[in-house]
Amino acid sequence: MAASPRTGQPAPDFTLPGGVLKDGEFEHGEYALSSRRGAPVVLAFYPGDDTAVCTKQLCSYSSGLEQFEGWDAEVWAVSPQDLASHASFAAKHGLRMPLLADTGREVARAFGVAAPGIGLRRAVFLIGPDGTVHWKHVALLGATYQPVETLTRHLAQMRDS
């Protein structure tokens, strides 16, 4: 497994297919990290659509999107499932953030979160407007996740630094 980028290092750039639920439709698009240069990104890696902890995590982020938007941050969620799975997952739970399909796990490997057997580790990276990693949390077991309050506190610290 590749090493995870350290705080202060440039985040690996990537482009992935994804989609976002808008007016009941899952709109497909391409998501390039470099396209967000100038604004922060909360990059949340999660093991699987429609699993218990992942559902709780993404529902909490979706219901807290306005808190992230207050920091001009977008939340992008990345997992190995395909777009059809993401579309179903987003529709079932009303998820409002983009869900990106890393089916080959290349991006998970670039961020050092690919894991044999489980696909990938639950992880969150706060990518600053300059494209560097400002904060990260990579779970060993993945049974818990970082809450909105923790992420927005780190966004505030990033802005103030």
DOSEVO-920854 format. One record per residue: x, y negated, z negated of N, C-alpha, C, O, CB in turn. Coordinates in steps of 0.02 Angstrom, whole numbers, padded with zeros to 5 digits, always signed. Each point is the difference from the previous one (the first is absolute). Glycine has a CB too. Layout:
REM residues N
XYZXYZXYZXYZXYZ;...
***
This chain:
REM residues 161
+00042+00059+00000-00042-00059+00000+00044-00062+00000+00048-00004-00038-00140+00066-00023;+00077-00110+00104+00038-00062+00003-00010-00040-00064-00051+00006-00034+00039-00008+00160;+00061-00039-00141-00005-00042-00059-00051-00056+00012-00007-00025+00055+00128+00051-00085;-00155-00042-00022-00049-00054+00002+00038-00067+00003+00050-00008-00035-00136+00078-00028;+00063-00118+00103+00034-00065+00001-00003-00032-00069-00051+00003-00034+00023-00018+00156;+00084-00014-00142+00004-00032-00066-00030-00070+00002-00007-00031+00053+00110+00098-00078;-00120-00091-00034-00024-00068-00007+00052-00048+00029+00060+00007-00015-00129+00024-00088;+00047-00078+00142+00046-00048+00032+00023+00021+00069+00026-00042+00037+00010+00011-00149;-00046+00094+00130+00020+00024+00066-00057-00012+00050-00058-00004-00020+00134+00091-00032;-00059-00093+00116-00053-00005+00051-00042+00064+00000+00026+00055-00006+00046-00131+00076;-00137+00067-00064-00046+00057+00008+00008+00028+00070+00006-00039+00048-00088-00009-00133;+00081+00114+00093+00002+00028+00067-00060-00024+00041-00057+00004-00022+00119+00097-00021;-00049-00127+00102-00055-00021+00043-00033+00061+00031+00033+00051+00010+00024-00162+00014;-00120+00105-00008-00036+00056+00031-00061-00028+00036-00022-00056-00012+00062+00137-00077;-00066-00040+00134-00064-00012+00031-00039+00066-00003+00025+00052+00021+00021-00143+00057;-00107+00088-00106-00042+00059-00006-00070-00014+00025-00023-00057-00003+00091+00095-00095;-00101+00013+00125-00071-00008+00015-00039-00002-00065+00017+00032-00049-00004+00027+00160;-00066-00097-00111-00042-00005-00059-00068-00027+00018-00017-00007+00058+00118-00010-00129;-00138+00002+00020-00065-00028+00010-00026-00031-00064+00024+00014-00054-00047+00069+00144;-00027-00125-00081-00031-00033-00057-00075-00002+00012-00023-00009+00056+00127-00061-00078;-00141+00080-00032-00073+00000+00003-00026-00072+00004+00013-00040-00044-00017+00148-00022;-00032-00123+00120-00029-00066+00009-00072+00009+00025-00012+00031+00052+00125-00084-00026;-00159+00025-00063-00071+00005+00018-00021+00072+00014-00037+00013+00047+00044-00129+00000;+00018+00162-00088-00020+00070+00006+00037+00040+00053-00010+00060+00007-00098-00096-00047;+00152+00003+00077+00038+00034+00053+00074+00002-00020+00026-00048-00028-00109+00011+00117;+00116+00092-00074+00072+00007-00014+00037-00024+00062+00004+00035+00050-00022+00063-00130;+00045-00159+00077+00034-00031+00057+00073+00021+00001+00038-00013-00046-00117-00085+00042;+00098+00131+00059+00069+00025+00008+00046-00056+00022-00021-00048+00032-00023+00161-00002;+00107-00107-00049+00051-00048+00021+00069+00027-00016+00008+00054-00028-00088-00149+00009;+00130+00056+00038+00069+00015-00016+00022-00047-00055-00015-00060+00003+00040+00101+00116;+00010-00015-00168+00023-00040-00057+00076+00002-00003+00030+00052-00012-00137-00027-00051;+00138-00082+00075+00073-00007-00003+00017-00042-00061-00025-00055-00008+00036+00065+00135;+00033+00017-00169+00019-00037-00060+00029-00068+00019-00012-00050-00035+00034+00158-00025;+00017-00111+00113+00031-00064+00021-00053-00053+00018+00015-00059-00002+00084+00124+00044;-00160-00044-00026-00052-00048+00018-00023-00040-00061-00032-00052+00007-00005+00127+00086;+00052-00051-00152-00020-00034-00062+00056-00044-00029-00007-00027-00054-00070+00122+00031;+00132-00102+00060+00055-00042-00024-00028-00069-00016-00037-00028+00041+00122+00093+00028;-00068-00091-00127-00026-00065-00022-00054+00007-00053-00020-00049-00030+00046+00004+00142;-00050+00106-00122-00051+00013-00052+00014+00068-00031+00026+00045+00033-00113-00116+00029;+00070+00079-00125+00013+00064-00034-00046+00057+00022-00057-00012+00022+00098-00053-00118;-00016+00126+00090-00039+00060+00014+00006+00047-00061+00055+00011-00025-00036-00022+00151;-00075+00037-00148-00001+00053-00050-00007+00065+00040-00053+00014+00028+00001-00089-00121;+00105+00113+00095+00001+00062+00039-00010+00058-00047+00044+00017-00040+00033-00069+00127;-00136+00083-00083-00018+00054-00046+00000+00067+00037-00041+00012+00044-00029-00092-00113;+00117+00123+00051+00002+00068+00027-00042+00045-00046+00007-00002-00061+00109-00016+00112;-00160+00058-00021-00042+00046-00039-00002+00068+00035+00001+00003+00061-00071-00100-00105;+00067+00151+00005+00005+00067+00029-00058+00021+00045+00013+00034+00050+00050-00007-00149;-00125-00046+00083-00053+00027+00042-00067-00034-00005-00020-00023-00054+00078+00127+00045;-00093-00108+00065-00068-00026+00002-00046+00045-00041+00006+00061+00000+00015-00111+00114;-00068+00018-00148-00054+00035-00036+00024+00047-00055-00034+00048-00016-00031-00057+00120;+00123-00005-00132+00022+00037-00059-00015-00044-00061-00007-00061+00006+00099+00123+00059;-00097-00032-00123-00025-00036-00059+00039-00063-00018-00029-00054-00004-00010+00163-00037;+00105-00102+00031+00039-00058-00022+00007-00051+00057-00004-00060-00012+00067+00133-00069;-00053-00049+00142+00006-00046+00057-00064-00041+00009+00002-00060+00015+00078+00140+00041;-00137-00047-00063-00064-00035+00007-00006-00055-00054-00019-00056+00016-00034+00160+00033;+00069-00087-00111-00004-00050-00054+00048-00058+00015-00018-00058-00009-00012+00148-00074;+00091-00074+00104+00050-00051+00014-00024-00047+00055-00001-00061-00009+00091+00140-00027;-00109-00051+00092-00018-00043+00057-00065-00037-00012-00008-00057+00024+00068+00135+00052;-00107-00048-00111-00062-00036-00018+00016-00060-00045-00029-00053+00008-00038+00160+00002;+00114-00098-00057+00018-00056-00044+00034-00055+00040-00012-00059-00012+00023+00138-00085;+00033-00062+00143+00033-00050+00042-00050-00035+00045+00003-00061+00009+00103+00128-00012;-00153-00029+00031-00050-00029+00044-00045-00049-00038-00014-00055+00024+00016+00159+00046;-00024-00084-00130-00043-00045-00038+00039-00060-00027-00030-00051-00018-00041+00149-00013;+00138-00093+00028+00041-00056-00023+00033-00039+00055+00046-00039-00013-00028+00104-00088;-00040-00056+00164+00034-00034+00056+00004-00076-00008+00049-00030+00020-00089+00123+00052;-00011-00123-00100+00001-00073-00008+00058-00022-00044+00029-00053+00011-00154+00050+00004;+00142+00043-00065+00057-00017-00043+00065+00001+00041+00043-00043-00010-00102+00092-00090;+00067-00001+00145+00059+00002+00043+00000-00058+00048+00052-00032+00012-00048+00157-00022;-00062-00139+00039-00005-00055+00049+00017-00067-00032+00023-00046+00034-00111+00110+00027;+00077-00070-00127+00019-00061-00036+00075-00012+00003+00022-00057-00010-00120+00074-00065;+00137+00034+00089+00073-00005+00007+00020+00004+00074+00059+00008+00015-00043+00043-00130;-00065-00056+00160+00011+00007+00072+00029+00068+00019+00035+00007+00050-00018-00131-00044;-00032+00174-00048+00027+00068+00012-00053+00044+00031-00059-00004-00017+00138-00010-00080;-00057+00056+00142-00043+00053+00028+00021+00066-00032+00059+00011-00014-00075-00074+00123;-00033+00106-00119+00013+00068-00023-00007+00047+00060-00051+00000+00034+00008-00026-00152;+00095+00064+00130-00001+00052+00051+00010+00067-00035+00047+00008-00039-00002-00088+00129;-00088+00127-00076+00004+00067-00030+00023+00049+00053-00026+00002+00055-00065-00029-00139;+00141+00068+00066+00031+00046+00048-00004+00071-00027+00018+00013-00057+00060-00105+00097;-00101+00137+00003+00001+00072-00017+00010+00040+00064-00004-00027+00055-00072+00007-00155;+00088+00086+00092+00013+00041+00059-00062+00021+00040+00007+00031+00053+00090+00009-00114;-00157-00056+00038-00060+00021+00037-00008-00042+00063+00028-00054+00007-00083+00089-00115;+00015-00008+00155-00010-00034+00064-00056-00052-00005-00032-00007-00052+00071+00110+00112;-00049-00140-00006-00048-00055+00000-00072+00024-00011-00040-00035-00031+00116-00027+00106;-00093+00121-00050-00068+00026-00010-00013+00011-00075-00053-00017-00025+00055+00072+00139;+00047-00027-00148-00006+00010-00073-00005-00068-00035-00041-00008-00045+00106+00116+00053;-00023-00155+00011-00002-00067-00030-00067-00034+00011-00027-00032-00045+00151+00022+00063;-00152+00017+00042-00064-00032+00015-00055+00028-00045-00041-00037-00027+00077+00020+00147;-00037+00082-00128-00049+00033-00043+00009-00022-00073-00049-00015-00034+00045+00113+00113;+00066-00098-00102+00016-00019-00069-00021-00073-00014-00031-00014-00051+00128+00096+00052;-00079-00127+00046-00018-00071-00009-00075-00010-00001-00026-00037-00042+00132+00005+00100;-00142+00066-00013-00073-00008+00004-00033+00028-00063-00047-00030-00026+00053+00037+00151;+00016+00050-00148-00030+00033-00058+00006-00042-00063-00045-00001-00042+00071+00111+00094;+00031-00146-00059+00013-00037-00061+00000-00076+00009+00014-00037-00048+00052+00134+00011;-00081-00121+00097-00002-00073+00012+00068-00033-00009+00003-00057-00024-00120+00058-00013;+00170+00033+00056+00068-00028-00007+00011-00056+00049-00014+00008+00060+00056+00103-00100;-00016-00167+00016+00005-00060+00041+00071-00017+00024+00009-00048+00037-00106+00007-00098;+00146+00081+00040+00068-00014+00022+00019+00046+00058-00031+00053+00008+00063-00091-00124;+00018+00019+00156+00021+00044+00054+00028+00066-00028+00037+00001-00049-00012-00101+00120;-00044+00155-00038+00027+00066-00015+00043+00021+00059-00024+00003+00057-00077+00029-00130;+00164-00018+00061+00048+00014+00052+00016+00075+00001+00007+00031-00052+00041-00147+00042;-00041+00143+00071+00012+00072+00010+00073+00013+00014+00025-00014+00055-00142+00027-00012;+00152+00014-00092+00070+00020+00006+00002+00076+00008+00029+00035-00042+00011-00135-00028;-00071+00125+00124-00009+00072+00008+00066+00039+00004+00003+00057-00021-00110-00082+00080;+00159-00006-00033+00065+00033+00003+00043-00014-00060+00056+00025-00005-00062-00033+00127;-00019-00032-00169+00035-00018-00062+00066-00037+00011+00042-00001-00045-00095+00099-00007;+00062-00129+00110+00062-00036+00014+00007-00060-00046+00054-00014-00026-00059+00051+00145;-00050-00074-00130+00002-00059-00043+00010+00021-00072+00038-00032-00037-00113-00032+00116;+00042+00117-00100+00010+00026-00068+00073+00019-00011+00028-00014-00053-00147+00057+00051;+00150-00012+00052+00071+00017-00006+00043-00063-00003+00047-00004-00040-00068+00111+00103;+00006-00157-00022+00039-00062+00000-00003-00036-00067+00048-00033-00020-00070+00022+00143;-00035+00018-00158-00007-00032-00066+00019+00048-00057-00006-00018-00058-00085-00053+00106;+00114+00131-00030+00024+00047-00051-00055+00030-00042+00012+00019-00058+00091-00083+00056;-00164+00069+00029-00056+00027-00040-00028+00065+00029-00050+00026-00026+00024-00143-00008;+00056+00143+00087-00022+00065+00027+00019+00053-00051+00054-00003-00030-00041-00035+00151;-00056+00087-00131+00013+00052-00050-00023+00068+00027-00057+00007+00022+00045-00091-00116;+00056+00133+00091-00020+00067+00023-00059+00027-00040-00003-00009-00061+00122+00030+00096;-00164+00011-00001-00057+00031-00034-00060-00046-00008-00057+00020+00014+00138+00050-00073;-00069-00132+00036-00057-00046-00010-00006-00052+00055-00048-00039+00001+00061+00056-00123;+00035-00019+00167-00003-00048+00056+00036-00065-00016+00048-00018+00033-00155+00068+00000;+00082-00085-00084+00035-00061-00022-00018-00016-00071-00051+00021-00027+00051-00064+00144;+00043+00004-00148-00010-00022-00069-00043-00063+00000+00005-00042+00045+00105+00093-00081;-00151-00058-00015-00039-00061-00009+00051-00056-00016+00039+00007-00047-00144+00056+00006;+00103-00116+00079+00048-00054-00010-00030-00066+00022-00044-00002+00043+00140+00082-00026;-00071-00133-00046-00020-00068+00020+00062-00042+00008+00044+00000-00044-00156+00010-00015;+00116-00046+00115+00055-00046+00013-00030-00069+00010-00048-00008+00039+00121+00099+00013;-00046-00142-00086-00019-00069+00014+00054-00028+00046+00057-00008-00019-00119-00007-00093;+00041+00001+00173+00045-00026+00051-00010-00076+00002-00056-00024+00010+00054+00133+00059;+00056-00146-00080-00005-00073-00002-00007-00030+00069+00009+00034+00051+00059-00032-00153;-00084-00066+00105-00006-00036+00063+00063+00003+00043-00003-00006+00061-00078-00069-00117;+00139+00086+00023+00063+00004+00037+00015+00071+00025+00052+00012+00031-00010-00106-00101;-00088+00142+00056+00009+00068+00024+00041+00044-00046+00017+00056+00019-00026-00101+00093;+00025+00021-00172+00038+00041-00047-00046+00031-00052-00055-00024-00013+00156-00049+00031;-00077+00127-00047-00036+00034-00054+00010-00042-00064+00057-00010-00022-00042+00126+00076;-00069-00140-00082+00004-00040-00061-00016+00040-00063+00022-00018-00054-00053-00082+00121;-00006+00153-00059-00018+00044-00056-00025+00065+00028-00028+00001+00055+00000-00100-00130;+00037+00153+00038-00025+00064+00023-00013+00045-00060+00029-00009-00053+00033-00002+00162;-00106+00059-00098-00012+00053-00048-00012+00064+00040-00046+00004+00040-00003-00085-00127;+00090+00131+00074-00006+00065+00033-00016+00051-00055+00041+00010-00046+00040-00041+00141;-00139+00062-00091-00022+00047-00052+00034+00067+00009+00010+00023+00056-00120-00082-00063;+00127+00090-00048+00028+00067+00003-00054+00052+00011+00009+00046+00041+00083-00082-00117;-00148+00029+00041-00054+00049+00006-00060-00026+00038-00035+00039+00032+00073+00010-00138;-00051-00113+00104-00054-00029+00039-00069+00007-00030-00050-00010+00035+00118+00033+00061;-00073-00007-00160-00066+00008-00032-00029-00067-00022-00058-00005-00018+00092+00119-00019;+00007-00166+00038-00022-00068-00017+00023-00047+00054+00040+00018+00043-00037+00007-00167;-00029-00086+00122+00019-00050+00050+00006-00068-00034-00023-00010-00056-00035+00075+00148;+00090-00111-00057+00010-00067-00026-00064-00041+00009-00025-00004+00056+00149+00010-00030;-00151-00035-00080-00062-00037+00006+00009-00068+00034+00055-00027+00005-00095+00085-00107;-00016-00086+00124+00000-00065+00034+00035-00052-00044+00039-00040+00026-00147+00069+00033;+00095-00030-00123+00029-00050-00045+00076+00003+00000+00033-00053+00000-00136+00060-00072;+00131+00052+00073+00073+00007+00003+00027-00027+00065+00050-00036+00001-00056+00136-00075;-00027-00084+00128+00024-00021+00066-00006-00076+00008+00046-00032+00026-00080+00142+00022;-00021-00139-00071-00007-00073+00007+00049-00037-00047+00023-00054+00016-00144+00069+00016;+00136+00015-00090+00051-00030-00044+00067-00002+00035+00036-00050-00005-00099+00091-00097;+00081+00013+00137+00064+00001+00036-00002-00046+00061+00052-00029+00018-00034+00147-00056;-00075-00127+00069-00006-00049+00055+00013-00070-00027+00033-00040+00033-00115+00114+00027;+00055-00089-00119+00010-00066-00031+00074-00010-00015+00027-00054+00013-00143+00057-00062;+00149+00048+00021+00071-00005-00014+00041-00009+00063+00049-00037-00001-00065+00107-00100;-00003-00037+00155+00035-00007+00063-00006-00071+00025+00050-00029+00024-00073+00149+00003;-00036-00149-00032-00010-00069+00023+00040-00049-00042+00027-00049+00026-00141+00079+00014;+00119-00017-00105+00033-00046-00046+00076+00008+00000+00036-00042-00028-00138+00044-00042;+00128+00051+00102+00072+00010-00001+00036-00038+00054+00062+00003+00005-00082+00108-00053;
***
